[in-house]
């Protein structure tokens, strides 16, 4: 409401050709330290969900519809 930055868009999920969908953003309190690190010459760390996923082929083998993902393993040291 005061024109201040509060977050950064990271991704939008939508059907092809549509202007509506689901948007994902991260709060500025999370993004600012990363921006500062990059500005100082450091490199970014790769993102991780801490899990491994299988796609449509594996879902089909279980008789599941091909939409979505199947969590095949979870990293005990992940986030």
Secondary structure, 3 states (H helix, E strand, C coil): CCCCCCEEEEEEEECCCCCCEEEEEEEHHHHHHHHHHHHCCCCCCCCCCCEEEECHHHHHHCCCCCCCCEEEEECCCCC
